[in-house]
Amino acid sequence: MKVQLLVALPRALAWALLCCGCGNSAELCGEQLAAHELRVFSGSILEGEALSPGKNTGCKEATARQTIDALSRALDKLPTSARVPLDVHVDVSVDLQAALPVRTVEAHASGALLVGKAPTDETIWLHEIFHTQAGHPTSSAPLVARTLRALEEGSADYFAATFAGTAQVGGRDGREVRNLMGPERADELLWLRFAQGKADSHLLGSMFARELWSERPSSPGVAQALVGCLRNATQAQLKDVSELSASCPKSSRPVVERAVARWTLRSPQTPTNPPRPEEL
C-alpha cells in the first residue's frame, strides 16, 4: 500500500517520504536541481564585484546538497511563473577587495546566489531570490540612488513575506525580525538620518514594505509585479523615486504609487483607497 501511494506522488516528494530522517541524499538533490533548474558551483572566487565560477559540483558535496535542500524549500513556495533558473555558488573565496564576506546568502549583481552558511529561514532565501530577478534602478543623484536601493530592499521583504505566508521576514539564523505589520512608519527624522547616512537601506526599506502590506497584505500579484517594476526601471536614470511607478504593470501601478507616496511623506499615512479587483 505504501509503494502504491508513493507511485502517485511526484518523484521528489516520494523520495523525500521514503528517505524521511536520512538527510538530503544525492538522488533527492538531483531531483531538486532538475525541478528548479539550478546549477551549483563550488570554490568560486569573488574579486571586488567580479565573480569567477568554480567547478560545477552539482550534488557531489555535502555542503552543496544542504544548500540545494534549503533553497528548494523556499523555491517550492513560489508559483511556477515566479521561478527562473539560478546559479548558486557555495564555498566562495573572497579577496580583500570584496566589501564583506558571504556570511549566509546574498544576491550577486550577475543574478547568482552566493552562499556562505545556508540559512534555514525561507524568508531570507525568498528575499535574496527577489534580488536575483529584479532590476536595480539607480540615479545619477546619490541620495535618489540610495533611496531606490531602500525601495528595492522593501520590495524584497514584501515579496518574501507574501510567498512565505507570514508578515515577518527574518528571525531565524540570528537575523533581525522585520515585521511588516509593525506600527512604525517612515517619518521626517528617519528620512533625515537616512540622508545623513545614519540609517541604512534595510531599515528605511522595511518601512516601504509596511506601506505595501497596508495597501495589499500578502498579494502574489503585487509581489510579482514589483519584480517587473524594478526591472523595467533599470535602464532609466530616475530623477525621483516617485517616477518608479510608471515602470510598473498597469494593474499594480496605483498600489505602488500610493505606497511610495505615503513612504516618502507625500500623502497621509493611512490608506484611503479600497482595492480594485484588477489590483488583487
MOKA-V481740 format. One record per residue. RES is the residue in three letters. NEAR is the number of other C-alpha atoms within 8 Angstrom. Layout:
BEGIN
[[RES;NEAR] [RES;NEAR]]
END
This chain:
BEGIN
[[MET;4] [LYS;5] [VAL;6] [GLN;7] [LEU;8] [LEU;8] [VAL;9] [ALA;6] [LEU;8] [PRO;7] [ARG;8] [ALA;9] [LEU;8] [ALA;11] [TRP;9] [ALA;9] [LEU;7] [LEU;6] [CYS;8] [CYS;7] [GLY;4] [CYS;6] [GLY;6] [ASN;9] [SER;8] [ALA;9] [GLU;6] [LEU;11] [CYS;13] [GLY;10] [GLU;10] [GLN;13] [LEU;12] [ALA;8] [ALA;6] [HIS;12] [GLU;9] [LEU;11] [ARG;10] [VAL;13] [PHE;15] [SER;14] [GLY;12] [SER;15] [ILE;12] [LEU;13] [GLU;12] [GLY;9] [GLU;7] [ALA;6] [LEU;8] [SER;8] [PRO;10] [GLY;10] [LYS;8] [ASN;8] [THR;10] [GLY;11] [CYS;11] [LYS;8] [GLU;8] [ALA;7] [THR;7] [ALA;14] [ARG;14] [GLN;10] [THR;11] [ILE;11] [ASP;11] [ALA;12] [LEU;10] [SER;10] [ARG;9] [ALA;13] [LEU;10] [ASP;7] [LYS;8] [LEU;10] [PRO;7] [THR;5] [SER;5] [ALA;7] [ARG;9] [VAL;7] [PRO;7] [LEU;11] [ASP;11] [VAL;12] [HIS;16] [VAL;15] [ASP;9] [VAL;14] [SER;8] [VAL;10] [ASP;9] [LEU;7] [GLN;6] [ALA;11] [ALA;6] [LEU;4] [PRO;6] [VAL;11] [ARG;7] [THR;9] [VAL;15] [GLU;9] [ALA;12] [HIS;9] [ALA;7] [SER;5] [GLY;11] [ALA;12] [LEU;15] [LEU;13] [VAL;16] [GLY;11] [LYS;7] [ALA;10] [PRO;11] [THR;7] [ASP;10] [GLU;12] [THR;12] [ILE;12] [TRP;13] [LEU;15] [HIS;12] [GLU;13] [ILE;10] [PHE;12] [HIS;12] [THR;13] [GLN;10] [ALA;11] [GLY;12] [HIS;10] [PRO;15] [THR;13] [SER;11] [SER;9] [ALA;7] [PRO;7] [LEU;7] [VAL;14] [ALA;12] [ARG;10] [THR;10] [LEU;11] [ARG;13] [ALA;14] [LEU;12] [GLU;12] [GLU;12] [GLY;15] [SER;13] [ALA;13] [ASP;12] [TYR;15] [PHE;14] [ALA;15] [ALA;14] [THR;14] [PHE;12] [ALA;11] [GLY;7] [THR;8] [ALA;10] [GLN;11] [VAL;14] [GLY;12] [GLY;11] [ARG;8] [ASP;8] [GLY;5] [ARG;7] [GLU;7] [VAL;8] [ARG;9] [ASN;9] [LEU;13] [MET;9] [GLY;6] [PRO;4] [GLU;5] [ARG;7] [ALA;12] [ASP;7] [GLU;7] [LEU;6] [LEU;10] [TRP;10] [LEU;8] [ARG;10] [PHE;12] [ALA;9] [GLN;7] [GLY;7] [LYS;7] [ALA;11] [ASP;9] [SER;13] [HIS;9] [LEU;9] [LEU;16] [GLY;15] [SER;13] [MET;14] [PHE;15] [ALA;13] [ARG;14] [GLU;12] [LEU;13] [TRP;12] [SER;9] [GLU;10] [ARG;11] [PRO;8] [SER;12] [SER;9] [PRO;9] [GLY;9] [VAL;12] [ALA;13] [GLN;10] [ALA;11] [LEU;11] [VAL;12] [GLY;13] [CYS;13] [LEU;16] [ARG;12] [ASN;10] [ALA;13] [THR;11] [GLN;6] [ALA;8] [GLN;9] [LEU;13] [LYS;9] [ASP;7] [VAL;10] [SER;8] [GLU;9] [LEU;12] [SER;11] [ALA;6] [SER;11] [CYS;15] [PRO;9] [LYS;6] [SER;7] [SER;12] [ARG;11] [PRO;9] [VAL;12] [VAL;11] [GLU;10] [ARG;10] [ALA;12] [VAL;12] [ALA;11] [ARG;13] [TRP;13] [THR;8] [LEU;11] [ARG;7] [SER;8] [PRO;7] [GLN;7] [THR;5] [PRO;8] [THR;4] [ASN;4] [PRO;4] [PRO;8] [ARG;6] [PRO;5] [GLU;5] [GLU;10] [LEU;9]]
END
